[in-house]
């Protein structure tokens, strides 16, 4: 959603939390994760997993296609939710996790209440 003349903080966009390739090479590399266009479409449009969220345009620019090892939500009280949803998506689609990504996810999940 974009309101002409509105500051970035009021612009809203949609951001995938987890990407198959945390390095950002999704377009060139997604064949090794998803064998068919239907699988790619299912991942990109999955509304049943907590990966699509409305965020500000500024947040989309800041995060880009970076994984949790390179970008964390600025509000640390959201780290638990973010880490859980990232982990659910990665597990559901059997996506790889780098060691750096795993370390940051562990730190994020450690913020969750028991």
N, CA, C and O atoms as a Tinker XYZ file with bonds, in Angstrom:
   456  protein
     1  N      0.846000   -1.158000    0.000000    73     2
     2  CA     0.000000    0.000000    0.000000    64     1     3
     3  C      0.897000    1.227000    0.000000    63     2     4     5
     4  O      1.860000    1.303000    0.763000    81     3
     5  N      0.580000    2.174000   -0.849000    73     3     6
     6  CA     1.368000    3.395000   -0.925000    64     5     7
     7  C      0.429000    4.590000   -0.998000    63     6     8     9
     8  O     -0.477000    4.642000   -1.830000    81     7
     9  N      0.659000    5.520000   -0.136000    73     7    10
    10  CA    -0.102000    6.763000   -0.165000    64     9    11
    11  C      0.829000    7.818000   -0.733000    63    10    12    13
    12  O      1.883000    8.096000   -0.162000    81    11
    13  N      0.436000    8.413000   -1.874000    73    11    14
    14  CA     1.291000    9.395000   -2.537000    64    13    15
    15  C      1.678000   10.500000   -1.557000    63    14    16    17
    16  O      0.839000   11.094000   -0.879000    81    15
    17  N      2.978000   10.747000   -1.516000    73    15    18
    18  CA     3.472000   11.802000   -0.644000    64    17    19
    19  C      3.644000   11.394000    0.809000    63    18    20    21
    20  O      4.114000   12.187000    1.624000    81    19
    21  N      3.271000   10.174000    1.140000    73    19    22
    22  CA     3.386000    9.717000    2.527000    64    21    23
    23  C      4.842000    9.372000    2.832000    63    22    24    25
    24  O      5.555000    8.888000    1.954000    81    23
    25  N      5.289000    9.613000    4.056000    73    23    26
    26  CA     6.657000    9.232000    4.419000    64    25    27
    27  C      6.807000    7.714000    4.413000    63    26    28    29
    28  O      5.824000    6.983000    4.537000    81    27
    29  N      8.051000    7.246000    4.267000    73    27    30
    30  CA     8.311000    5.806000    4.222000    64    29    31
    31  C      7.714000    5.052000    5.395000    63    30    32    33
    32  O      7.289000    3.908000    5.237000    81    31
    33  N      7.673000    5.656000    6.550000    73    31    34
    34  CA     7.175000    4.951000    7.731000    64    33    35
    35  C      5.703000    4.591000    7.611000    63    34    36    37
    36  O      5.225000    3.724000    8.341000    81    35
    37  N      4.964000    5.244000    6.695000    73    35    38
    38  CA     3.550000    4.921000    6.540000    64    37    39
    39  C      3.295000    4.022000    5.334000    63    38    40    41
    40  O      2.168000    3.568000    5.135000    81    39
    41  N      4.301000    3.763000    4.541000    73    39    42
    42  CA     4.155000    2.858000    3.404000    64    41    43
    43  C      4.260000    1.429000    3.912000    63    42    44    45
    44  O      5.084000    1.123000    4.773000    81    43
    45  N      3.419000    0.561000    3.370000    73    43    46
    46  CA     3.390000   -0.818000    3.832000    64    45    47
    47  C      3.697000   -1.723000    2.654000    63    46    48    49
    48  O      3.224000   -1.488000    1.542000    81    47
    49  N      4.477000   -2.741000    2.895000    73    47    50
    50  CA     4.793000   -3.730000    1.882000    64    49    51
    51  C      4.725000   -5.115000    2.491000    63    50    52    53
    52  O      4.419000   -5.277000    3.673000    81    51
    53  N      5.011000   -6.100000    1.677000    73    51    54
    54  CA     4.972000   -7.489000    2.136000    64    53    55
    55  C      6.377000   -8.052000    2.041000    63    54    56    57
    56  O      7.059000   -7.858000    1.034000    81    55
    57  N      6.814000   -8.743000    3.074000    73    55    58
    58  CA     8.169000   -9.276000    3.122000    64    57    59
    59  C      8.136000  -10.749000    3.494000    63    58    60    61
    60  O      7.475000  -11.135000    4.458000    81    59
    61  N      8.858000  -11.586000    2.720000    73    59    62
    62  CA     9.060000  -12.981000    3.110000    64    61    63
    63  C     10.128000  -12.994000    4.185000    63    62    64    65
    64  O     11.183000  -12.382000    4.015000    81    63
    65  N      9.877000  -13.672000    5.273000    73    63    66
    66  CA    10.892000  -13.751000    6.313000    64    65    67
    67  C     12.016000  -14.665000    5.875000    63    66    68    69
    68  O     13.177000  -14.253000    5.876000    81    67
    69  N     11.706000  -15.883000    5.503000    73    67    70
    70  CA    12.744000  -16.854000    5.171000    64    69    71
    71  C     12.867000  -17.017000    3.672000    63    70    72    73
    72  O     11.869000  -17.082000    2.954000    81    71
    73  N     14.089000  -17.081000    3.215000    73    71    74
    74  CA    14.375000  -17.308000    1.805000    64    73    75
    75  C     15.128000  -18.632000    1.688000    63    74    76    77
    76  O     15.850000  -19.003000    2.613000    81    75
    77  N     14.978000  -19.348000    0.581000    73    75    78
    78  CA    15.722000  -20.587000    0.420000    64    77    79
    79  C     17.224000  -20.371000    0.475000    63    78    80    81
    80  O     17.943000  -21.205000    1.026000    81    79
    81  N     17.708000  -19.288000   -0.075000    73    79    82
    82  CA    19.138000  -19.035000   -0.091000    64    81    83
    83  C     19.404000  -17.747000    0.679000    63    82    84    85
    84  O     19.144000  -16.663000    0.158000    81    83
    85  N     19.916000  -17.838000    1.908000    73    83    86
    86  CA    20.102000  -16.639000    2.702000    64    85    87
    87  C     21.089000  -15.671000    2.086000    63    86    88    89
    88  O     21.148000  -14.516000    2.509000    81    87
    89  N     21.867000  -16.098000    1.101000    73    87    90
    90  CA    22.798000  -15.208000    0.432000    64    89    91
    91  C     22.113000  -14.292000   -0.557000    63    90    92    93
    92  O     22.749000  -13.372000   -1.072000    81    91
    93  N     20.846000  -14.506000   -0.841000    73    91    94
    94  CA    20.106000  -13.617000   -1.706000    64    93    95
    95  C     20.054000  -14.033000   -3.163000    63    94    96    97
    96  O     19.493000  -13.300000   -3.978000    81    95
    97  N     20.611000  -15.175000   -3.525000    73    95    98
    98  CA    20.634000  -15.594000   -4.926000    64    97    99
    99  C     19.435000  -16.475000   -5.252000    63    98   100   101
   100  O     19.557000  -17.435000   -6.013000    81    99
   101  N     18.279000  -16.154000   -4.680000    73    99   102
   102  CA    17.090000  -16.991000   -4.821000    64   101   103
   103  C     16.731000  -17.255000   -6.276000    63   102   104   105
   104  O     16.490000  -18.404000   -6.645000    81   103
   105  N     16.689000  -16.226000   -7.107000    73   103   106
   106  CA    16.237000  -16.398000   -8.484000    64   105   107
   107  C     17.104000  -17.400000   -9.241000    63   106   108   109
   108  O     16.577000  -18.255000   -9.954000    81   107
   109  N     18.413000  -17.307000   -9.098000    73   107   110
   110  CA    19.308000  -18.190000   -9.840000    64   109   111
   111  C     19.428000  -19.559000   -9.189000    63   110   112   113
   112  O     19.741000  -20.540000   -9.863000    81   111
   113  N     19.187000  -19.634000   -7.909000    73   111   114
   114  CA    19.519000  -20.839000   -7.152000    64   113   115
   115  C     18.320000  -21.673000   -6.737000    63   114   116   117
   116  O     18.500000  -22.771000   -6.211000    81   115
   117  N     17.104000  -21.192000   -6.955000    73   115   118
   118  CA    15.956000  -21.878000   -6.382000    64   117   119
   119  C     15.665000  -23.230000   -7.015000    63   118   120   121
   120  O     14.894000  -24.006000   -6.451000    81   119
   121  N     16.245000  -23.536000   -8.151000    73   119   122
   122  CA    16.016000  -24.845000   -8.761000    64   121   123
   123  C     16.461000  -25.978000   -7.847000    63   122   124   125
   124  O     15.837000  -27.039000   -7.833000    81   123
   125  N     17.528000  -25.770000   -7.085000    73   123   126
   126  CA    17.994000  -26.865000   -6.226000    64   125   127
   127  C     17.099000  -27.077000   -5.022000    63   126   128   129
   128  O     17.165000  -28.134000   -4.394000    81   127
   129  N     16.258000  -26.101000   -4.676000    73   127   130
   130  CA    15.344000  -26.245000   -3.555000    64   129   131
   131  C     13.961000  -26.688000   -3.986000    63   130   132   133
   132  O     13.311000  -27.474000   -3.297000    81   131
   133  N     13.512000  -26.186000   -5.120000    73   131   134
   134  CA    12.163000  -26.470000   -5.597000    64   133   135
   135  C     12.256000  -26.996000   -7.020000    63   134   136   137
   136  O     12.730000  -26.297000   -7.916000    81   135
   137  N     11.805000  -28.225000   -7.228000    73   135   138
   138  CA    11.948000  -28.862000   -8.531000    64   137   139
   139  C     10.960000  -28.357000   -9.565000    63   138   140   141
   140  O     11.237000  -28.426000  -10.762000    81   139
   141  N      9.823000  -27.853000   -9.135000    73   139   142
   142  CA     8.797000  -27.441000  -10.095000    64   141   143
   143  C      8.353000  -26.012000   -9.826000    63   142   144   145
   144  O      8.562000  -25.468000   -8.742000    81   143
   145  N      7.743000  -25.426000  -10.827000    73   143   146
   146  CA     7.187000  -24.071000  -10.658000    64   145   147
   147  C      6.097000  -24.073000   -9.597000    63   146   148   149
   148  O      5.957000  -23.109000   -8.844000    81   147
   149  N      5.324000  -25.158000   -9.535000    73   147   150
   150  CA     4.279000  -25.256000   -8.509000    64   149   151
   151  C      4.877000  -25.193000   -7.101000    63   150   152   153
   152  O      4.315000  -24.542000   -6.220000    81   151
   153  N      6.025000  -25.872000   -6.883000    73   151   154
   154  CA     6.679000  -25.820000   -5.576000    64   153   155
   155  C      7.172000  -24.406000   -5.273000    63   154   156   157
   156  O      7.025000  -23.928000   -4.148000    81   155
   157  N      7.749000  -23.741000   -6.256000    73   155   158
   158  CA     8.214000  -22.363000   -6.060000    64   157   159
   159  C      7.041000  -21.443000   -5.751000    63   158   160   161
   160  O      7.125000  -20.594000   -4.863000    81   159
   161  N      5.942000  -21.616000   -6.492000    73   159   162
   162  CA     4.750000  -20.797000   -6.252000    64   161   163
   163  C      4.173000  -21.054000   -4.864000    63   162   164   165
   164  O      3.760000  -20.123000   -4.173000    81   163
   165  N      4.148000  -22.329000   -4.460000    73   163   166
   166  CA     3.607000  -22.676000   -3.139000    64   165   167
   167  C      4.409000  -21.986000   -2.041000    63   166   168   169
   168  O      3.834000  -21.459000   -1.090000    81   167
   169  N      5.734000  -21.987000   -2.168000    73   167   170
   170  CA     6.573000  -21.320000   -1.173000    64   169   171
   171  C      6.315000  -19.817000   -1.180000    63   170   172   173
   172  O      6.091000  -19.217000   -0.129000    81   171
   173  N      6.345000  -19.220000   -2.347000    73   171   174
   174  CA     6.224000  -17.762000   -2.456000    64   173   175
   175  C      4.870000  -17.240000   -1.987000    63   174   176   177
   176  O      4.770000  -16.107000   -1.516000    81   175
   177  N      3.839000  -18.054000   -2.113000    73   175   178
   178  CA     2.483000  -17.603000   -1.795000    64   177   179
   179  C      1.879000  -18.294000   -0.581000    63   178   180   181
   180  O      0.666000  -18.238000   -0.378000    81   179
   181  N      2.699000  -18.938000    0.219000    73   179   182
   182  CA     2.227000  -19.695000    1.372000    64   181   183
   183  C      1.679000  -18.764000    2.455000    63   182   184   185
   184  O      2.430000  -18.021000    3.087000    81   183
   185  N      0.393000  -18.813000    2.653000    73   183   186
   186  CA    -0.242000  -17.982000    3.684000    64   185   187
   187  C     -0.531000  -18.760000    4.961000    63   186   188   189
   188  O     -1.025000  -18.189000    5.934000    81   187
   189  N     -0.226000  -20.069000    4.971000    73   187   190
   190  CA    -0.491000  -20.870000    6.160000    64   189   191
   191  C      0.702000  -20.938000    7.101000    63   190   192   193
   192  O      0.549000  -21.325000    8.260000    81   191
   193  N      1.878000  -20.573000    6.631000    73   191   194
   194  CA     3.070000  -20.529000    7.478000    64   193   195
   195  C      3.321000  -19.061000    7.814000    63   194   196   197
   196  O      2.981000  -18.185000    7.019000    81   195
   197  N      3.896000  -18.783000    8.950000    73   195   198
   198  CA     4.076000  -17.389000    9.359000    64   197   199
   199  C      5.286000  -16.728000    8.706000    63   198   200   201
   200  O      6.236000  -16.354000    9.394000    81   199
   201  N      5.253000  -16.581000    7.378000    73   199   202
   202  CA     6.408000  -15.976000    6.727000    64   201   203
   203  C      6.097000  -14.673000    6.001000    63   202   204   205
   204  O      7.005000  -13.878000    5.759000    81   203
   205  N      4.854000  -14.439000    5.653000    73   203   206
   206  CA     4.507000  -13.200000    4.979000    64   205   207
   207  C      3.989000  -12.198000    6.005000    63   206   208   209
   208  O      2.997000  -12.450000    6.689000    81   207
   209  N      4.666000  -11.072000    6.104000    73   207   210
   210  CA     4.271000  -10.062000    7.080000    64   209   211
   211  C      4.242000   -8.688000    6.430000    63   210   212   213
   212  O      5.006000   -8.404000    5.508000    81   211
   213  N      3.354000   -7.847000    6.921000    73   211   214
   214  CA     3.295000   -6.462000    6.462000    64   213   215
   215  C      4.326000   -5.666000    7.247000    63   214   216   217
   216  O      4.329000   -5.677000    8.478000    81   215
   217  N      5.200000   -4.977000    6.525000    73   215   218
   218  CA     6.238000   -4.179000    7.154000    64   217   219
   219  C      6.376000   -2.852000    6.413000    63   218   220   221
   220  O      5.864000   -2.689000    5.305000    81   219
   221  N      7.062000   -1.924000    7.028000    73   219   222
   222  CA     7.271000   -0.619000    6.394000    64   221   223
   223  C      8.242000   -0.751000    5.224000    63   222   224   225
   224  O      9.037000   -1.689000    5.167000    81   223
   225  N      8.169000    0.185000    4.306000    73   223   226
   226  CA     9.092000    0.216000    3.170000    64   225   227
   227  C     10.533000    0.310000    3.662000    63   226   228   229
   228  O     11.432000   -0.291000    3.074000    81   227
   229  N     10.749000    1.050000    4.722000    73   227   230
   230  CA    12.099000    1.186000    5.278000    64   229   231
   231  C     12.626000   -0.160000    5.780000    63   230   232   233
   232  O     13.805000   -0.467000    5.607000    81   231
   233  N     11.760000   -0.958000    6.397000    73   231   234
   234  CA    12.172000   -2.281000    6.882000    64   233   235
   235  C     12.497000   -3.207000    5.716000    63   234   236   237
   236  O     13.465000   -3.965000    5.778000    81   235
   237  N     11.701000   -3.153000    4.657000    73   235   238
   238  CA    11.976000   -3.981000    3.478000    64   237   239
   239  C     13.350000   -3.636000    2.913000    63   238   240   241
   240  O     14.129000   -4.526000    2.573000    81   239
   241  N     13.640000   -2.352000    2.817000    73   239   242
   242  CA    14.946000   -1.937000    2.287000    64   241   243
   243  C     16.073000   -2.389000    3.213000    63   242   244   245
   244  O     17.118000   -2.836000    2.739000    81   243
   245  N     15.875000   -2.279000    4.513000    73   243   246
   246  CA    16.922000   -2.644000    5.467000    64   245   247
   247  C     17.190000   -4.154000    5.459000    63   246   248   249
   248  O     18.345000   -4.580000    5.488000    81   247
   249  N     16.126000   -4.957000    5.418000    73   247   250
   250  CA    16.287000   -6.409000    5.474000    64   249   251
   251  C     16.708000   -6.983000    4.135000    63   250   252   253
   252  O     17.629000   -7.797000    4.067000    81   251
   253  N     16.035000   -6.562000    3.067000    73   251   254
   254  CA    16.333000   -7.156000    1.764000    64   253   255
   255  C     16.141000   -8.657000    1.822000    63   254   256   257
   256  O     15.137000   -9.136000    2.350000    81   255
   257  N     17.092000   -9.403000    1.287000    73   255   258
   258  CA    17.029000  -10.860000    1.294000    64   257   259
   259  C     18.027000  -11.448000    2.279000    63   258   260   261
   260  O     18.470000  -12.585000    2.119000    81   259
   261  N     18.377000  -10.677000    3.292000    73   259   262
   262  CA    19.345000  -11.140000    4.275000    64   261   263
   263  C     18.716000  -12.117000    5.261000    63   262   264   265
   264  O     17.539000  -12.007000    5.606000    81   263
   265  N     19.514000  -13.060000    5.702000    73   263   266
   266  CA    19.080000  -14.002000    6.719000    64   265   267
   267  C     19.239000  -13.394000    8.098000    63   266   268   269
   268  O     19.751000  -12.281000    8.223000    81   267
   269  N     18.812000  -14.101000    9.142000    73   267   270
   270  CA    18.875000  -13.568000   10.504000    64   269   271
   271  C     20.302000  -13.340000   10.997000    63   270   272   273
   272  O     20.505000  -12.589000   11.951000    81   271
   273  N     21.281000  -13.963000   10.376000    73   271   274
   274  CA    22.671000  -13.720000   10.764000    64   273   275
   275  C     23.145000  -12.347000   10.298000    63   274   276   277
   276  O     24.122000  -11.816000   10.826000    81   275
   277  N     22.453000  -11.766000    9.304000    73   275   278
   278  CA    22.856000  -10.468000    8.762000    64   277   279
   279  C     21.891000   -9.348000    9.138000    63   278   280   281
   280  O     22.270000   -8.177000    9.133000    81   279
   281  N     20.664000   -9.693000    9.460000    73   279   282
   282  CA    19.662000   -8.687000    9.825000    64   281   283
   283  C     18.769000   -9.250000   10.913000    63   282   284   285
   284  O     18.323000  -10.395000   10.834000    81   283
   285  N     18.508000   -8.435000   11.935000    73   283   286
   286  CA    17.591000   -8.816000   13.009000    64   285   287
   287  C     16.555000   -7.708000   13.160000    63   286   288   289
   288  O     16.860000   -6.534000   12.949000    81   287
   289  N     15.330000   -8.082000   13.524000    73   287   290
   290  CA    14.325000   -7.044000   13.781000    64   289   291
   291  C     14.865000   -6.063000   14.821000    63   290   292   293
   292  O     15.412000   -6.483000   15.841000    81   291
   293  N     14.716000   -4.768000   14.573000    73   291   294
   294  CA    15.234000   -3.794000   15.526000    64   293   295
   295  C     14.594000   -3.903000   16.911000    63   294   296   297
   296  O     15.234000   -3.586000   17.914000    81   295
   297  N     13.351000   -4.343000   16.973000    73   295   298
   298  CA    12.649000   -4.516000   18.240000    64   297   299
   299  C     12.954000   -5.924000   18.774000    63   298   300   301
   300  O     12.394000   -6.908000   18.290000    81   299
   301  N     13.836000   -6.011000   19.765000    73   299   302
   302  CA    14.248000   -7.323000   20.271000    64   301   303
   303  C     13.104000   -8.112000   20.888000    63   302   304   305
   304  O     13.199000   -9.335000   20.998000    81   303
   305  N     12.031000   -7.454000   21.292000    73   303   306
   306  CA    10.894000   -8.197000   21.843000    64   305   307
   307  C     10.201000   -9.025000   20.749000    63   306   308   309
   308  O      9.374000   -9.883000   21.058000    81   307
   309  N     10.526000   -8.778000   19.495000    73   307   310
   310  CA     9.962000   -9.532000   18.369000    64   309   311
   311  C     10.872000  -10.684000   17.933000    63   310   312   313
   312  O     10.484000  -11.479000   17.076000    81   311
   313  N     12.064000  -10.786000   18.503000    73   311   314
   314  CA    13.022000  -11.804000   18.088000    64   313   315
   315  C     12.480000  -13.218000   18.238000    63   314   316   317
   316  O     12.710000  -14.055000   17.366000    81   315
   317  N     11.775000  -13.500000   19.308000    73   315   318
   318  CA    11.231000  -14.846000   19.512000    64   317   319
   319  C     10.282000  -15.210000   18.380000    63   318   320   321
   320  O     10.419000  -16.275000   17.778000    81   319
   321  N      9.332000  -14.352000   18.087000    73   319   322
   322  CA     8.361000  -14.598000   17.015000    64   321   323
   323  C      9.066000  -14.754000   15.679000    63   322   324   325
   324  O      8.755000  -15.666000   14.913000    81   323
   325  N     10.005000  -13.879000   15.398000    73   323   326
   326  CA    10.746000  -13.902000   14.136000    64   325   327
   327  C     11.554000  -15.203000   14.007000    63   326   328   329
   328  O     11.518000  -15.871000   12.974000    81   327
   329  N     12.278000  -15.543000   15.072000    73   327   330
   330  CA    13.088000  -16.768000   15.056000    64   329   331
   331  C     12.248000  -18.019000   14.895000    63   330   332   333
   332  O     12.617000  -18.923000   14.146000    81   331
   333  N     11.118000  -18.081000   15.595000    73   331   334
   334  CA    10.228000  -19.237000   15.473000    64   333   335
   335  C      9.676000  -19.370000   14.055000    63   334   336   337
   336  O      9.680000  -20.459000   13.481000    81   335
   337  N      9.203000  -18.260000   13.495000    73   335   338
   338  CA     8.606000  -18.334000   12.160000    64   337   339
   339  C      9.658000  -18.678000   11.106000    63   338   340   341
   340  O      9.380000  -19.437000   10.178000    81   339
   341  N     10.856000  -18.127000   11.243000    73   339   342
   342  CA    11.938000  -18.441000   10.303000    64   341   343
   343  C     12.244000  -19.945000   10.360000    63   342   344   345
   344  O     12.394000  -20.598000    9.327000    81   343
   345  N     12.334000  -20.475000   11.572000    73   343   346
   346  CA    12.648000  -21.889000   11.771000    64   345   347
   347  C     11.540000  -22.791000   11.217000    63   346   348   349
   348  O     11.829000  -23.820000   10.607000    81   347
   349  N     10.281000  -22.412000   11.426000    73   347   350
   350  CA     9.147000  -23.194000   10.907000    64   349   351
   351  C      9.194000  -23.265000    9.382000    63   350   352   353
   352  O      9.010000  -24.339000    8.808000    81   351
   353  N      9.436000  -22.148000    8.731000    73   351   354
   354  CA     9.493000  -22.119000    7.263000    64   353   355
   355  C     10.655000  -22.964000    6.761000    63   354   356   357
   356  O     10.490000  -23.755000    5.832000    81   355
   357  N     11.817000  -22.805000    7.361000    73   355   358
   358  CA    12.990000  -23.582000    6.933000    64   357   359
   359  C     12.730000  -25.084000    7.101000    63   358   360   361
   360  O     13.070000  -25.872000    6.219000    81   359
   361  N     12.133000  -25.481000    8.223000    73   359   362
   362  CA    11.854000  -26.894000    8.469000    64   361   363
   363  C     10.774000  -27.425000    7.523000    63   362   364   365
   364  O     10.904000  -28.523000    6.983000    81   363
   365  N      9.718000  -26.649000    7.327000    73   363   366
   366  CA     8.615000  -27.073000    6.462000    64   365   367
   367  C      9.087000  -27.367000    5.051000    63   366   368   369
   368  O      8.690000  -28.364000    4.448000    81   367
   369  N      9.941000  -26.490000    4.524000    73   367   370
   370  CA    10.401000  -26.640000    3.141000    64   369   371
   371  C     11.758000  -27.335000    3.036000    63   370   372   373
   372  O     12.346000  -27.405000    1.957000    81   371
   373  N     12.253000  -27.853000    4.178000    73   371   374
   374  CA    13.524000  -28.571000    4.212000    64   373   375
   375  C     14.650000  -27.746000    3.591000    63   374   376   377
   376  O     15.428000  -28.236000    2.772000    81   375
   377  N     14.713000  -26.481000    4.004000    73   375   378
   378  CA    15.725000  -25.562000    3.505000    64   377   379
   379  C     16.958000  -25.607000    4.400000    63   378   380   381
   380  O     16.848000  -25.835000    5.605000    81   379
   381  N     18.105000  -25.394000    3.825000    73   379   382
   382  CA    19.349000  -25.432000    4.583000    64   381   383
   383  C     19.476000  -24.210000    5.474000    63   382   384   385
   384  O     18.859000  -23.171000    5.235000    81   383
   385  N     20.294000  -24.361000    6.509000    73   383   386
   386  CA    20.581000  -23.281000    7.447000    64   385   387
   387  C     22.092000  -23.221000    7.598000    63   386   388   389
   388  O     22.729000  -24.238000    7.869000    81   387
   389  N     22.673000  -22.034000    7.424000    73   387   390
   390  CA    24.112000  -21.888000    7.607000    64   389   391
   391  C     24.439000  -21.889000    9.098000    63   390   392   393
   392  O     23.549000  -21.706000    9.927000    81   391
   393  N     25.704000  -22.095000    9.440000    73   391   394
   394  CA    26.103000  -22.092000   10.844000    64   393   395
   395  C     25.859000  -20.723000   11.481000    63   394   396   397
   396  O     25.395000  -20.640000   12.618000    81   395
   397  N     26.176000  -19.642000   10.741000    73   395   398
   398  CA    25.940000  -18.293000   11.273000    64   397   399
   399  C     24.452000  -18.035000   11.492000    63   398   400   401
   400  O     24.053000  -17.424000   12.484000    81   399
   401  N     23.639000  -18.511000   10.550000    73   399   402
   402  CA    22.188000  -18.369000   10.664000    64   401   403
   403  C     21.684000  -19.129000   11.895000    63   402   404   405
   404  O     20.870000  -18.616000   12.663000    81   403
   405  N     22.174000  -20.346000   12.069000    73   403   406
   406  CA    21.773000  -21.169000   13.216000    64   405   407
   407  C     22.155000  -20.495000   14.543000    63   406   408   409
   408  O     21.380000  -20.507000   15.500000    81   407
   409  N     23.350000  -19.911000   14.585000    73   407   410
   410  CA    23.788000  -19.233000   15.813000    64   409   411
   411  C     22.870000  -18.074000   16.169000    63   410   412   413
   412  O     22.494000  -17.908000   17.329000    81   411
   413  N     22.505000  -17.266000   15.163000    73   411   414
   414  CA    21.628000  -16.129000   15.454000    64   413   415
   415  C     20.219000  -16.596000   15.781000    63   414   416   417
   416  O     19.572000  -16.026000   16.659000    81   415
   417  N     19.727000  -17.633000   15.085000    73   415   418
   418  CA    18.404000  -18.163000   15.406000    64   417   419
   419  C     18.360000  -18.676000   16.842000    63   418   420   421
   420  O     17.370000  -18.479000   17.546000    81   419
   421  N     19.427000  -19.330000   17.270000    73   419   422
   422  CA    19.508000  -19.808000   18.653000    64   421   423
   423  C     19.421000  -18.635000   19.622000    63   422   424   425
   424  O     18.709000  -18.697000   20.625000    81   423
   425  N     20.155000  -17.562000   19.313000    73   423   426
   426  CA    20.113000  -16.360000   20.164000    64   425   427
   427  C     18.698000  -15.771000   20.187000    63   426   428   429
   428  O     18.211000  -15.358000   21.240000    81   427
   429  N     18.041000  -15.734000   19.022000    73   427   430
   430  CA    16.677000  -15.205000   18.961000    64   429   431
   431  C     15.715000  -16.090000   19.743000    63   430   432   433
   432  O     14.880000  -15.586000   20.493000    81   431
   433  N     15.824000  -17.403000   19.574000    73   431   434
   434  CA    14.926000  -18.325000   20.261000    64   433   435
   435  C     15.166000  -18.333000   21.763000    63   434   436   437
   436  O     14.259000  -18.644000   22.535000    81   435
   437  N     16.377000  -17.993000   22.181000    73   435   438
   438  CA    16.662000  -17.892000   23.617000    64   437   439
   439  C     15.895000  -16.750000   24.276000    63   438   440   441
   440  O     15.809000  -16.695000   25.503000    81   439
   441  N     15.334000  -15.835000   23.478000    73   439   442
   442  CA    14.539000  -14.740000   24.059000    64   441   443
   443  C     13.103000  -15.157000   24.337000    63   442   444   445
   444  O     12.345000  -14.406000   24.951000    81   443
   445  N     12.724000  -16.353000   23.890000    73   443   446
   446  CA    11.348000  -16.836000   24.101000    64   445   447
   447  C     11.126000  -17.216000   25.559000    63   446   448   449
   448  O     12.008000  -17.787000   26.201000    81   447
   449  N      9.968000  -16.902000   26.067000    73   447   450
   450  CA     9.599000  -17.338000   27.414000    64   449   451
   451  C      9.351000  -18.841000   27.370000    63   450   452   453
   452  O      8.956000  -19.372000   26.332000    81   451
   453  N      9.569000  -19.504000   28.438000    73   451   454
   454  CA     9.399000  -20.970000   28.481000    64   453   455
   455  C      8.009000  -21.399000   28.161000    63   454   456
   456  O      7.717000  -22.594000   28.159000    81   455
